[in-house]
Amino acid sequence: MLISGIALLVLACGGLGGLVNALLAGDLHLPYREENIYSPGWIGNVVVGAVAALVFWGLYGPMAKVAVIGTTASNVPVAFTIAELAGSVVTGIGGGRILSSEVEKKALAKMKNSLLNTLEED
């Protein structure tokens, strides 16, 4: 299989993991902005999951030591295993989870400030 085909498969599996994360987190909505908080919704989870899976595969997959420019000392065959496929889905879930956590953290900080302002007014 060509590297580009494998990369597309990794992106798709990472995106699937991001979608799973959106379902698990109850974050299945379209992107929106509310005052100073941007929530990327399920689309953001899919994109972050796909990119995270591709980066993780590039760093730790079997092609990590293959030269992009120039030649390598040995001829490395291009292969993609079931473990790497599953790892791409899990990485997508993790990447989506990080995105969801950041959005929740900003929303909670805003809510905290709002509550503190309300208490100070009383």
C-alpha positions, -999 to +999 in steps of 0.1 A: +000+000+000+013+035-008+022+058+021-004+083+010-031+056+012-020+046+047-019+082+058-055+087+045-066+056+064-049+069+096-066+102+092-100+085+087-095+063+118-084+093+139-114+112+127-136+083+137-120+083+171-127+121+174-164+114+165-165+087+192-151+112+217-178+137+207-205+111+213-190+100+246-186+136+258-221+146+247-205+172+225-224+163+193-232+198+181-221+221+153-193+247+161-205+279+178-191+309+196-206+322+228-191+355+240-154+346+245-158+308+243-155+289+210-168+254+210-157+235+179-183+208+183-181+174+167-164+188+136-135+201+157-133+167+175-130+149+141-104+172+128-082+171+160-086+134+162-075+129+126-045+152+129-035+137+163-036+101+148-015+111+118+011+129+140+012+099+164+016+074+135+043+096+120+062+097+152+059+061+164+047+040+134+070+018+113+076+046+088+091+069+114+126+061+103+120+063+066+137+093+049+114+118+032+143+133+013+173+113+003+178+076+008+179+052+038+205+026+045+180-003+040+149-008+019+119-005+043+087-021+031+055-002+035+030-020+058+001-011+080-010-034+107-043-039+126-026-026+158-017+006+140-053+009+127-067+005+162-040+028+176-052+055+152-088+053+165-076+055+201-053+084+194-083+102+177-104+097+209-075+110+230-070+140+208-107+148+208-108+144+246-080+170+250-100+195+228-132+189+247-114+194+280-100+227+269-134+240+259-149+228+292-121+245+311-128+278+295-165+275+300-161+267+337-137+296+342-162+319+326-190+305+348-168+309+379-161+346+371-198+352+365-207+336+398-181+356+416-193+389+401-229+380+411-218+373+447-199+406+448-230+425+437-251+412+466 
